[in-house]
Amino acid sequence: MENKKEKRGQFTSKLGFVLAASGSAVGLGNLWRFPFTAGANGGGAFVLVYFVILFIIGFTLMLGELSMGRATMLSPIGAYRKLKSKYAWIGVLGVAAGFLILSFYSVIGGWVIRYLVKAVSGDFNVTDGAVLGELFTDFIQNPLEPLVYHGIFMALTVLIVIGGVAKGIERYSKIMMPSLFVMLILLMIRSLTLPGAMEGVKFLLIPDFSKINAEVILAAMGQVFFSLSLGMGTMITYGSYLDKEQNLISSAMEIPLIDTIVALVAGLVILPAVFSFGFNPEGGPGLLFITLPAVFSQMPLGGFFAVMFFILVLFAALTSSISILEVVVSYAVDERGWSRKFSTVTLAAVIFVMGIPSSLGQGLWSHVRFFGRDILDNVDFLASNVFLPLGGLLMCLFIGWVWGVDKAIDEVTNHGKLSFPLKGFWTVMIKYVAPIGILFVFAQATGLLEL
Ligand code: PFF
């Protein structure tokens, strides 16, 4: 037993942990997905619903996952099994979501690397939106090039994960996260001072209630789960690397807070620029890649900022992709007894192959569409809007009614050593409000319930 614990590794400090966990939360979900999903779902209306859902599930589920992880010192499947063996399948669902998410996440990560290369070679002197749009479409439609970058992104993820918890994940997060933050603030200032920028701010912050419908609500719920890395056991896994003295309660507040600030700031970088340059806020997944080059071209030292920015987006993406791969890998290490190296390489290769259709769906296979969405969007939809919330729902029910809130609270308070003033609130949230809320959104989205 002792031996096993040594092999698993641990975070070395509270700061290291919070940065690594926020590193998992902050990623393409904030910088790429949040702005375009808000843009496509009514702007302020989406943001408002996002906040309501964040309030209900953010802290509640974050603390739930961390407590399960640290109580069991195991990754999702093992954690469920240890607490009640019949329920290991909930963890399986999470690992499956991990495969799906990383498969397309790495494709977008590849796009980021391509844009970093462009920035380094000084390709961002174009202001013309149409030209920038074309450059982007030409690139993603090419069958081979994006796959090469998808492979590079996956290889980088593998290299960090092989390094293990303290030397890989924690060390990188400590440098990358603070730099990203500074960079985003600079970009936000530039974006907000562009002519016509206020239109973008209004679009993002002033809700038009008539735009709220079942689709917007489901999109917002998926975004909360995706952005906070909740619902698939990432935070169970990270929690399992924490020592017993750490304060889970404050971590469960800090991580969503940091994540939300970064998402909003990213929104305030992208959307003002969208309006200032006359792009369409509903521009979809290309928004980050089309608007930002336009912003850089309008900045003194824009070329330099472009390089810095794409490096940091890449860092943010990597601190998230490693957390997804970690869930899958820790399953193989904990449950199957595979070596860390072998699991990491093999599983990443499988996920790389799974991502190929998402990449080809942008060009060669763009005729393959289901429900009006291309392959990548469908995988994203299935993972983020279905698997993650379902995993979250099941976890609430599991903690609330199977494992028992008292046991979770005992873990969270370090066996009574910490005070937990929000105990009553958390109990009500995890037993009733969060599960009913998630069910309500599902019921709306599937048309079972219409308000
Ligand atoms: N939260 C990450 C982001 O916002 O980019 C993505 C992610 C990581 C989703 C880990 C799910 C997960 F388990």
Boltz pocket constraint, residues with backbone or C-beta under 6 A from the ligand:
constraints:
  - pocket:
      binder: B
      contacts: [[A, 24], [A, 25], [A, 26], [A, 27], [A, 28], [A, 29], [A, 30], [A, 101], [A, 225], [A, 226], [A, 227], [A, 228], [A, 229], [A, 230], [A, 232], [A, 233], [A, 234], [A, 316], [A, 320], [A, 321], [A, 323], [A, 324]]
      max_distance: 6.0
